[in-house]
Amino acid sequence: MSLITNTVDKKAESYHGVRFDRFAHAYKSLGISASFKTFPEDFVVDEQLPFELSGEGEHAWLHIQKRGCNTDWVAKALAKIAGVRLRCVGYAGLKDRHGLTSQWFSVHLPGMPDPDWQQIESIEGEEGNIKLLKATRHSRKLRRGALKENRFSIRLRDLKGGDDVAAAIDQRCQLIAERGVPNYFGEQRFGHGMANLSAAAYMFSNQDVRLPRNKKSIYLSAARSWIFNRVLSERIEKAVWDTKIPGDVFMLEGKTACFWDDGSTDLDERIDNKEIHPTALLCGEGELRTQAEAAELENRIVDENPVFKAGLCQFKVQQMRRSLRVVPKNMQWQLQDGDLLLSFDLPSGCYATMVLRELLDVVEPSVTSA
């Protein structure tokens, strides 16, 4: 990473100075601020699997609670304990270091017994702590994104501003629960100071530079996430982020399956009922699926990022789609001793911070990659 960040300004297009807060908001600010992640326990995340584990197979599955620890670090620690390569360890997604999070890991151990997994609770190298919640077996590896959802429990402290804070928050929470929020990729996707964008630009312009697989994946994801966010932000500005425009492609709620605008008369009703959602592209190889106005907007944003456009194709990243909107499930809220307690479920790959972004003016101690 040091090689990339030290030379990117000289070698490739720089993204230093771009700011996440310039992306459009769907709802007007309430003028109420709050502190977030004052303590790790203020941000609790629990992974929910979409299937039952069989209890047998050549993959060990471990349910781990971590506090102040990086997901990649935990994966490396598990590989060390098991005596296997890092690629034998699977997890569904990165979880924020600054929180109390529980997530699943799998370790491929064909024909091998389980080591003493309790070692993970005492291994040195991180300031946080780890607790092993459960160890079992299953027949296959845990793949990225293989989650039903994440359950978030959040405490926002030191609420300030506004004449009737309680009423304003209640009204906004109801609006979000009913209408949803823009499905932006969160700021942590782009790294501190948006450095992952500059690193991606350098990587695309210097493909002879060897990078660890996980770093390459991070930079590829940052590039396509940036383009998606740009498209979404413009659709918010045009007030069409949660409604259809000519040539749109739609995604079924809770699915990845998409379909074209076929002129059906019930599309608007299905969007209003949250059965389907408009989408935007995740840039890569392949023919653009949108048409007419939707395609014109997406093509223009992609063309405004030529380094990312060319690089994603050179790295054989396949074009995909992502919903422009996400609606939190099971959303609950209450004020307690001047703090806001908030809980909700989000699909894998969606960001709780983007819900908070539309709720209050939230202040975090820092923004870091998961």
N, C-alpha and C positions, 0 to 999 in steps of 0.2 A: 504493500500500500504506500510506503514511504517513497518508493521510486515514482509511482504514479503521481502522487500529490505534489512532489517536488518539481515535476517537469511539465505538468499538464498545461500551465499557462503559456509555456513556450511552444508546446508541441501540438496542441489541439484546441478546439473551441472550448472556451471557459464558461462555466455556469456559476462562477462566484458572483455574488451580488443579487441573484434571483431570490425571491422571497415567497415562501409558501402563503403568507397572509394576503397576497395579492389575488389568490383564487377567490372567486365570488362566493358569497354566502346566499343561501336560499331564503333566510329569514332575517329581518332587521334586528340589530342588537337590542337587547333589553336594557343595556347600560348597567348590568349587574355583574360584578366580578366575583371570583372565588379562587381559592388556592387548591391546587391539585397535586397529589403525590407528596404531601408534606411528610408522610410516613409510608413505608411500603404497604402497610395494611389498608391504606386508603384506596388501593387499586388491586382488587382481587379478581383473578381470572381462573375459571375452571373449564377444561376441555370436556366436551360431550361427544362420545363416539357414536357412530351411526349403526353399530353392530355389536353383538355379544362376542366376547373372547371365548374360544373353545376350551382353554385350559391345557391344550396339548399341541405339539408341533415343534419345529426347529427354530422358532423365533421366541426369544424371551421378551415379554412385554412388561414394562415397568411404569407405574404411575408415581410420579415424583412431584413433590411440592418444593418450590424453590423461592427463596427470598434474597433479593439483591444479587442474583446470579444470571449469567448469560447462557442462553440455550445452547450455543455452540460449545461453550466450556463444559456443560454437563454432558453433552454427547461425547466429547473427547475423554472425559473422566470415565464414562461407562465403557468406552472402547479399551481404555487402559486396564480397567479392572477385569474385563473379559479376555484381554489378550488378543483382540481382533483389530482389524483396520477400521478407520473411522467410517468408511463407506458401508460397513456392516451395520451401522447404527442408523435407525430411521426415526423421524419425528414429523408431525403434521405441519408444524409451522413454528416460527420464532415467537417467543414470548418476552415481553419487556423485562429488562433487568430490574427496573424500579417498580416493583410490585410484589405481591404475594400470589404466585401463579402455580397451578397444578397442571401438568401435562404428561402425555404418554410418550414413551420412547420404546423402540424395539431394537433388539440386538440379535443378529443372526448367529446361532450356535448349533450348526448341524452336527449331530452325533456327539455333542459336548454337554456336560452337566452345567448347571448354573453355578457361577462363582458366588462368593459371599457379597451379595449386592449391598448389604448394610455398610460396606466400606465407603459408599458414596456419601454417607453422612459425616464422615470424618476426614475425607480427602482434603489436602491443603491446596491453596492456590487462588481462592476467591474470598472476598470479604464477607459475602453473604452466607446463608446456610441452606442445607438441603435435607429433606425428609423423604424417606422411601415409604409411600403409602400402600403399595401393593405390587407383588411380583407374580406373574402367571405366564402361560405359554399360549402361542397361537400359530397358525399354519402359514401366515404370510407376514411380510414386512409392513411396517407403518409407512405409508406414502405421504408426500406433501399434499396438504389440502384434504386429507381423508378424515374429515370431522363432520359431525352433524352441525355443531355450532359451538360457540364459546359463551359461557355465562359470566357476566360482569357484575360485580358489586363494588360500588364506588362511593367514596365520601368526599364531598367538596366542602372545604372549610372557609371560614371567614367571609361569608357572603356580605357584599357591600353594594350600595347604590339602589336608586329607585325609591318610590314612595310606598308601594305595597309589594314588597319582595315576594311574599308568599303567594299572592294572587297571580302575579306576573309569571312566576315559575310554574305554578300549576297550569296556567293556560298554555304556556309554551310546551310543557311536557305532554299535555294532551294533544297538541298539534303534531308533535314529533311522533307520538305513538300512532296517530291516525294517518298522517301523510308521509312520514319517513324523512330521511335526510339524504343529501347528495352522497353517493358512494365513492367519495374520493379515496385514493390511496393516502395513508397518513404521512405526516411529515417525517416520521422515523424511517420510512422507506428510502428517503433521499440522503440520510446521513447528516451529521453535524455540519451546519453551514452549507447544506446541499452538496457536499463534497462527492457523493456517489455519482452525481451527474457529470461532474468534471472528470472523474475517474473513468466513467463509461465512455465519454468522448475520447479520452486518451487511449483507452483500450481499443476502440474501433479504428483509430488512426494508426495504431502501432500493434498490429496483430501478432507480431513476432515476440512480444513480451509474454513470458510465461506467468500465469497466475494460478493460485489454488482454485479448485473447482467452485468452492463456496463463494470466493470473492467474485469470480466471473459471473456466477448466478446473481449475486447482489447487484452488480452493475447493469446486467441485462435487464433485470426487473426494474431498476430505477429508471432506465431509459424509456421503456414502454409505459411505465406508470406515469411518467411526466407528460407524455403525449396524451394519454387517457385523461389525466386531470385537466389539461389544457382544453380538450374538447368539452368536458363536463362543465368547466367554468364558463365557457362561452355560451353553452346552452342554458345555464342558470341566468346569465345576463340577458338572454333573450326570453326568459321565462318559459322555456320548453324542456326543462330537465326531467320533468315527471309527466310529460304529455308527448304525443306523437307529432312528428313532422314528416313531410313527404319523403318516402324512401327509407324509412326507419326499419331496423331489425329489432325484434322483441325477444325477450327471454322469459321463460316460464318461471313463476315463483318457486324457489327451492330447487330449481334444476339448472343445468347448463345448456339445455336444448334451446335453440333459437329458430325463429321463422321470420320470413319477409312480411312486409305489409302487403297483404293480398286484397286489400280493399274491403275487408269484412266490415259490416256496419256496426258490429259490437266491440270493435277494438277500444274505443274510448271508454266504454263501460267496463271492459275487462281491466284496463289500466286503472280506472278509478277504484275498482274493487281489489286492486293489488294482486290480481291473478297473473298479470304479465307486466314487464317493465321495459321501457326503451333501453337500448344499449349503446355503447361506443366501442371502438376497436381497441384491442391490445395489439399494437403494431408488430408486423413481422411479415414473413413470406406468405403469399397467397392472394387471391383476388378479393378485393374489397366487396363485402356483402351488401352494403348500403347502396342506395341509388338516389338520384334527384338531389334535393336540398341537403339531406343527411350526408350523402357521399361528398358533396361539394365542401361542406364544413370540415369533414374528417380529412379529406385530401389536402385542404389548405393548411390545416394544423400540421399534418405530417410533413408537407413540403417546407414548412417554416423551421423544421428540425432535420436538415439534410444529413448531418453526421449520424444521428440516431436512426433515421430511415435506412441509410445504406448499411450501417453497422449491424442492425438487427437482422437484415436479410443475409449479410455475409456470414453471420453466426448461425444461420439456418433456424432462427426462431420462428415458429409458426404463428401466423395471425390467429387471434381469438377474439371473443367478445366478453364484455363485462357489463352488468346492469348499471345504469346511471343512478339508480335509487336503491336504498336499502331501508326496510321498515323494521325497527327493533320489535322483538317479540317479548311478551310477558313483562312489559315495562311497568315498573313500580317506583314511586318516589314519595318521600316525606321529609319534612324539616324536623331536625332534632338538635336542640341546644345551639341554634345558630348555624348548623351545618345542613347540607342537603345530602340525604342518603338516596342513592339511585341504583337500580338494578334492571338489567335487560339481557336478552339473548341476541346474538348476531351470528350470521353464517360465517363459516371459515373464510378468511381473507378480507373481512370487513373490520373497520377500525372503530373502537369505542371512542377514541379521541375526536372522530368526526361527528359523533352524536353530541359530544360536549361542546364542540365548536359552534353548533347551531343553537345551543341552549344558553350558555353563559360566556362571559369573557374570562376564560380560564387561564390561570398563570401557573406554569410548571417550573420546578427548580431548574430543569435543563431538558433538552431533547436529544436523545441518543438512539442509535440503532438497537434493535432488539437483540 
